[in-house]
Amino acid sequence: MQTEFPAGTAHIGNDGGVQTTDEPGIDRAPTAAFTQWWVLAQRLIRPAWRTGEIVTALLAPAVFTIGFYVPLELVMTVYGHGLSSYAQFLMPMIVMQAVAFCAVTAAFRSATDARDGLDLRFATLPMPRWIPFAARITVAAHRAVIAVGAALVCGTLIGFRFSGNWWHTVAFLAFALLIATALCCAADLLGSMSTSPEATTQLLVLPQLIFGMVSTGFAPASQFPGWIQGFVRNQPVSQFVDGLRALAGDATGNAGSVDIATLGPGLAWALGILVVCGGLAWRHAARRTA
C-alpha cells in the first residue's frame, strides 16, 4: 500500500534518498515566492560585501585594463591597421573579461552550495524549485553590474568614450548585462553539477583563455594567421565583442554600424546560452527533488 505524505514535507524514498511532496505544498502566491527569492539572494549578497567579493569585482577590471592596455597599446596603435585609439578598440574586451570573472565566481558559489549540501536541503523545503537558482543568478547579476561599472571607469581613464546616441549607450549596458547573465547561468549550472569548487573554477580558466585570446577582442581578425581567421571571427566571444564595439563606437572614435548583421550573432549566442542553460538548470533542480 502506498503511503501518503502531507504536502510540502520531506521523507525518505524507496531508494533511500530524500524526497519531498513539494507540488501541492508550495505556496504559489507571488509574494511568497518573491520573499523566498529575496531571502536567499540576501544570504549571498551581504556576505559578499564583508568577505571582499565585491572589492574583487571592482579591482578585477583595473587589473585587466593595466594588463592588456599597457603592453599592447603602442604595438596595436603602430601595427594595428588604422587603429587610432586602442582604448576604444579594447574596451569591449575589458568588459568581457570582467563579466567572465563574475561567471567564474558564480560557478564557485554554486559548487560550494552543492558540496555543502545546501541544494539538497533547499529541495526539501516547500518552495518552487527555481528559487535557489534564481537567487544565485540575482547575486551574480548584482556582481556583474558592479564589474561593468568598474570596467567603464577604467576605460574612461585610458581614453574610451561612447560615440553614438544615448540609446547606443543604453543598449551597450543592456547587452553587456545580458552576456553576463548568460555566462553566469552556464557557470552556475556547471558548478551545481560539481562538488569541488576549486576544480570547477580551474575548469573554466581554459575556455576563458582560449576564447578570449583567440578573438577579435585584442586584435582585428586580419592580424591572425589565415587558417584560424574564420574561427576568430565567428566564435562567441568575438561576436559579443563586435556587438559591444558597434554600440560603443569604433577605434577611430566614430559610432559603429549598428544593425542586425552586427548585433544578431552576439544576441543569438547570448539568448541561446541563457535559454539552454536555464532549461538545464531547471531539469537539474527537478531531478534533485524527484
Buried (B, 14 or more C-beta within 10 A) or exposed (E): EEEEEEEBEBEEEEEEEBBBBBEEBBBEEEEBBEBBBBEBBEBBBEEBEEEEBBEBBBEBBBBBBEEBBEEBBEEBBEEBEEBEBBBBBBBBBBBBBBBBBBBBBBBBBBBBBBBEEBBBEBBBBBBBBBBBBBBBBBBBBBBBBBBBBBBBBBBEEBBBEBBBEEEBBEBBBEBBBBBBBBBBBBBBBBBBBBBBBEEBBEBBEEEBEEBBEBBBBBBBBEBBEEEEBEBBBEBBBBBBBBBBBBBBBBBEEEBBEBEEEBBEBBBEBBEEBBEBBBEBBBEBBEEBBE
